[in-house]
């Protein structure tokens, strides 16, 4: 799916429509000190690499999230895509 590099959309801070720069949001690494991550590491510690009894479904594509940055006030806010897309391509101006 091709998306333009700038989109004119609503900015909640400016309270009006302004041009926004578009960037694809990538998932970061998990915090190792969070309770859920510590619990997971405790369960998978040892010789096994996964918890017993869990069947994992592999999804072919995920819902992508775009990060929009207002060019006026520099506020960033996410915009979710309505459908799951395998690949997002941001068009560059030439």
C-alpha positions in Angstrom: 0.0 0.0 0.0 1.5 3.3 -1.0 1.0 6.3 1.3 2.1 9.9 0.6 5.0 11.4 2.7 2.8 14.3 4.0 -0.9 14.1 4.8 -3.2 17.0 5.6 -5.1 15.8 8.6 -6.6 17.0 12.0 -4.1 17.9 14.8 -5.6 17.6 18.3 -3.1 20.2 19.7 -3.6 22.9 17.0 -7.3 22.0 16.9 -7.3 22.3 13.0 -6.2 20.5 9.9 -2.5 20.9 9.2 0.1 19.0 7.1 1.6 16.0 8.9 4.8 14.1 8.1 4.2 10.3 7.9 6.4 7.7 9.5 5.9 3.9 9.9 5.7 2.9 13.6 8.0 -0.1 14.5 7.7 -2.2 17.5 10.4 -1.7 20.1 11.9 -4.2 22.6 10.1 -5.1 25.7 11.1 -3.7 29.1 12.9 -6.5 30.9 11.9 -5.2 34.4 8.2 -5.2 33.8 6.2 -7.8 35.8 4.8 -9.7 32.8 8.2 -10.0 31.1 9.8 -11.2 34.3 7.1 -13.8 34.7 7.6 -14.9 31.1 11.4 -15.2 31.5 10.9 -17.2 34.7 8.6 -19.7 32.9 10.9 -20.1 29.9 14.1 -20.4 31.9 16.0 -23.6 31.4 16.3 -26.0 28.4 12.9 -25.2 26.9 12.4 -22.2 24.7 8.6 -22.0 25.0 5.9 -22.5 27.7 4.3 -25.9 27.7 0.7 -26.2 26.4 0.7 -23.0 24.3 -0.2 -23.3 20.6 0.9 -20.2 18.7 -0.9 -19.1 15.5 1.3 -17.3 13.1 -0.5 -14.3 11.5 0.4 -13.5 7.9 0.0 -9.8 8.3 -0.5 -7.3 11.2 -2.4 -4.1 11.3 0.1 -1.3 10.6 0.3 1.9 12.6 1.4 5.2 11.1 3.0 8.0 13.2 1.9 11.4 12.1 3.9 14.5 13.1 2.4 17.9 12.8 4.6 20.3 10.9 3.3 23.3 12.8 3.5 22.3 16.5 5.6 19.1 16.2 3.1 17.0 18.1 3.1 13.3 17.2 0.1 11.0 17.3 -0.6 7.5 15.9 -3.0 6.7 13.1 -4.1 3.0 12.8 -4.7 1.5 9.4 -8.2 0.0 9.1 -7.1 -3.3 7.5 -4.1 -5.6 8.0 -1.4 -4.8 5.4 1.7 -6.8 4.7 3.7 -3.9 3.5 3.4 -0.1 3.7 5.5 2.0 1.3 5.8 5.8 2.0 6.1 7.8 -1.3 9.1 10.2 -1.5 8.8 13.5 -3.2 11.1 13.8 -6.2 
